[in-house]
Amino acid sequence: MTLRNGGLPIAKRSPTPPELGASSQAAKRRPLHRDRVVQAAIAILDAEGPDALTFRRLAAELDVGVATLYWHVDSKEALLQLALDDVLGAMPSGFDADRPKAWEEPLRDGFVALRRVLRAHPWAAALAMASIERGPSLLRHWDRAATLLLDAGFDPRETFFGLSAIFTFVVGTGMQDAMWHSYGVDDDGPRASAIFAALDPAVHPSLPRLTPVIASHEEDQRFLAGLDLLIAGLRTRAPTRRGRRRRR
């Protein structure tokens, strides 16, 4: 403490507050924003699945308080939707209705790209299947795929049911991939082959004949074959006259 000329004490100036000091931990932290929260959540989801994602775990990863996260995201459910929309938004364009190609090729390319995203993020398929809100990215992919079919001359009913069948196949395959191969689970193909091979032909005359295919096929081969069969079925319903004017 020091004294003024008049004898009144004056306090010494306090040092710079820790939160404002150049060497403080707070100053070294990266600024927190919603995108950083979402990216950290995706990293946890990819590594350990949805059950591992809690606000306490996420706050620890970001080195912030749990309450701080609620400034950016209202709930875990909202965070999951943001994470889903982010990974689907990073998907290559696919479903590119602007390319001068027949509808089959961009439609196939889009669904192949979607499956690739679902394999990279195994948690996303089940969330996409259960999501009611869909989100901007999934709705954009749906809209571009619908544009391909509508502009090719399919009516709205065929467009909706056709796309529903293919989306369900692709997302369902993603769920199966996640269940079999995510988070340390090994491929169960050899066990399935053994079960089919051991069936009594008198009871199951046809299933044992599938054993060579089950034993030798690869997952990508199975997926592409199924996708091509669905598109081939849709092709049988394609209008015989093409070249309808694009809708404005």
C-alpha positions in Angstrom: 0.0 0.0 0.0 1.2 3.5 -0.7 0.2 6.9 0.7 -1.0 10.0 -1.2 0.5 13.4 -0.2 -2.4 13.9 2.1 -1.8 10.7 3.9 -4.8 8.8 2.4 -3.9 5.2 1.4 -4.3 4.1 -2.2 -4.3 0.5 -3.3 -1.7 -0.8 -5.7 -3.0 -1.6 -9.2 -4.0 -5.3 -9.5 -2.1 -7.4 -12.0 -3.8 -8.1 -15.3 -6.7 -10.6 -14.8 -5.8 -14.1 -15.7 -8.4 -14.3 -18.4 -6.8 -11.3 -20.1 -3.2 -12.2 -19.7 -1.3 -13.1 -22.8 0.0 -16.3 -21.2 -3.3 -17.4 -19.8 -4.9 -20.7 -20.7 -8.0 -19.0 -21.9 -6.1 -16.9 -24.3 -4.6 -20.0 -25.8 -7.9 -21.8 -26.4 -9.4 -21.8 -29.8 -12.7 -19.9 -30.0 -15.7 -22.1 -29.6 -18.4 -22.0 -32.3 -21.0 -24.4 -33.5 -19.0 -25.9 -36.3 -16.2 -26.8 -33.9 -18.7 -28.5 -31.6 -20.2 -30.5 -34.5 -16.8 -31.6 -35.8 -15.8 -32.8 -32.3 -19.0 -34.7 -32.0 -18.5 -36.4 -35.4 -15.0 -37.5 -34.3 -16.5 -39.2 -31.2 -19.3 -40.7 -33.2 -16.9 -42.1 -35.8 -14.6 -43.6 -33.2 -17.0 -45.0 -30.6 -20.6 -44.6 -31.8 -23.6 -42.6 -30.5 -23.6 -44.1 -27.0 -20.2 -42.5 -26.3 -21.4 -39.0 -27.3 -22.4 -37.1 -24.1 -22.2 -33.4 -23.4 -19.8 -34.2 -20.5 -17.5 -36.1 -22.9 -17.8 -33.5 -25.6 -17.0 -30.7 -23.1 -13.9 -32.5 -22.0 -12.7 -33.0 -25.6 -13.2 -29.2 -26.2 -11.9 -28.2 -22.8 -15.0 -26.1 -22.0 -17.7 -26.4 -19.4 -20.8 -28.4 -20.1 -23.0 -25.3 -19.8 -21.0 -23.6 -22.5 -22.1 -26.2 -25.1 -25.8 -25.2 -24.5 -25.0 -21.8 -26.0 -24.4 -23.6 -29.3 -26.6 -26.7 -29.2 -29.8 -27.3 -27.4 -29.6 -31.1 -26.9 -27.9 -34.3 -27.9 -30.7 -35.0 -30.4 -30.1 -31.6 -32.0 -26.4 -32.2 -32.1 -26.9 -35.6 -33.8 -29.0 -34.0 -36.5 -26.4 -31.3 -37.1 -23.7 -34.0 -37.3 -25.8 -36.0 -39.8 -26.4 -33.0 -41.9 -22.7 -32.1 -41.9 -21.5 -35.5 -43.2 -24.2 -35.7 -45.8 -23.4 -32.1 -46.9 -19.8 -33.2 -47.5 -21.0 -35.8 -50.0 -19.8 -35.3 -53.6 -22.6 -33.7 -55.7 -24.0 -36.9 -57.1 -27.5 -36.9 -58.5 -26.2 -34.2 -60.8 -29.2 -33.3 -62.9 -27.3 -30.7 -64.9 -25.0 -33.2 -66.7 -26.1 -34.1 -70.2 -26.4 -37.8 -69.4 -29.3 -40.3 -69.1 -30.9 -40.3 -65.7 -29.5 -43.8 -64.7 -25.9 -42.8 -64.5 -26.1 -39.7 -62.2 -28.7 -41.5 -60.1 -26.4 -44.5 -59.6 -23.4 -42.1 -58.9 -25.4 -40.3 -56.3 -26.4 -43.5 -54.4 -22.8 -44.9 -54.6 -21.6 -41.6 -53.1 -24.2 -41.8 -50.4 -23.2 -45.3 -49.5 -19.5 -44.2 -49.3 -20.4 -41.5 -46.8 -22.4 -44.0 -44.7 -19.5 -46.4 -44.6 -17.1 -43.6 -43.5 -19.6 -42.6 -40.7 -21.2 -45.9 -39.5 -23.5 -44.1 -37.1 -25.1 -42.0 -39.8 -27.2 -44.7 -41.5 -29.5 -45.5 -38.5 -29.9 -41.8 -37.8 -30.8 -41.1 -41.4 -33.4 -43.9 -41.3 -34.9 -42.7 -38.1 -34.7 -39.0 -38.8 -38.1 -37.2 -39.2 -36.6 -33.8 -39.9 -34.3 -35.1 -42.6 -32.2 -32.0 -42.6 -31.1 -29.6 -45.5 -28.5 -31.9 -47.0 -30.6 -35.0 -47.2 -33.5 -33.0 -48.5 -31.2 -31.5 -51.2 -30.1 -35.0 -52.3 -33.7 -36.2 -52.4 -34.7 -33.1 -54.5 -31.8 -33.6 -57.0 -32.7 -37.3 -57.4 -36.3 -36.5 -57.9 -35.4 -33.9 -60.5 -33.6 -36.6 -62.5 -36.6 -38.8 -62.6 -39.3 -36.2 -63.1 -37.3 -34.6 -66.0 -36.9 -38.1 -67.5 -40.7 -38.3 -67.7 -41.6 -40.4 -64.6 -44.7 -39.2 -62.9 -44.6 -38.1 -59.2 -46.0 -41.4 -57.9 -43.3 -43.5 -59.7 -40.7 -41.0 -58.7 -41.5 -41.1 -55.0 -41.9 -44.9 -54.7 -38.9 -45.6 -56.8 -36.6 -43.3 -54.8 -38.1 -44.5 -51.5 -37.1 -48.1 -52.5 -33.6 -47.2 -53.5 -32.9 -44.9 -50.5 -34.2 -47.6 -48.2 -31.9 -50.1 -49.8 -28.9 -47.9 -49.5 -29.5 -46.7 -46.0 -30.4 -50.2 -44.9 -27.2 -51.5 -46.4 -25.4 -48.8 -44.4 -27.1 -49.9 -41.2 -26.1 -53.5 -41.9 -22.5 -52.5 -42.6 -22.4 -50.6 -39.3 -23.8 -53.5 -37.4 -21.3 -56.0 -38.8 -18.2 -54.0 -39.1 -18.2 -51.0 -36.9 -16.5 -50.6 -33.5 -14.4 -53.7 -33.8 -16.9 -56.3 -35.0 -15.5 -58.7 -37.6 -17.0 -59.8 -40.8 -19.4 -62.6 -40.2 -19.5 -63.8 -43.9 -17.6 -67.1 -43.3 -20.0 -68.0 -40.5 -23.0 -67.3 -42.7 -21.5 -69.4 -45.5 -20.9 -72.3 -43.1 -24.5 -72.1 -41.9 -25.9 -72.2 -45.5 -23.5 -75.1 -46.4 -24.7 -77.2 -43.5 -28.4 -76.9 -44.4 -30.2 -80.2 -45.2 -30.9 -80.1 -49.0 -34.1 -82.1 -48.3 -35.5 -79.3 -46.2 -33.8 -76.4 -48.0 -33.2 -77.4 -51.6 -32.3 -74.0 -52.9 -30.3 -72.2 -50.1 -27.2 -74.4 -50.3 -26.9 -73.5 -54.0 -26.3 -69.9 -52.9 -23.3 -70.9 -50.7 -20.6 -70.3 -53.4 -21.9 -66.8 -54.0 -22.1 -66.1 -50.3 -18.6 -67.4 -49.8 -16.9 -65.5 -52.7 -18.8 -62.2 -53.0 -17.5 -58.9 -51.6 -19.7 -56.3 -49.9 -19.2 -53.6 -52.6 -20.1 -56.2 -55.3 -23.3 -57.1 -53.4 -24.3 -53.5 -53.0 -23.7 -52.5 -56.6 -25.5 -55.6 -57.9 -28.5 -54.8 -55.7 -28.5 -51.1 -56.7 -28.3 -52.0 -60.4 -31.2 -54.4 -60.1 -33.3 -51.7 -58.5 -32.4 -49.2 -61.2 -33.1 -51.8 -63.9 -36.5 -52.3 -62.4 -37.1 -48.6 -62.4 -36.0 -48.5 -66.0 -38.8 -50.9 -67.0 -41.2 -48.2 -65.9 -39.5 -45.4 -67.7 -41.6 -43.4 -70.3 -41.1 -44.5 -73.9 -41.0 -40.9 -75.0 -38.2 -38.8 -73.5 -37.2 -35.2 -73.9 -39.9 -33.5 -71.7 -39.2 -29.9 -71.2 -37.4 -29.1 -67.9 -39.7 -27.7 -65.2 -39.0 -24.1 -64.3 
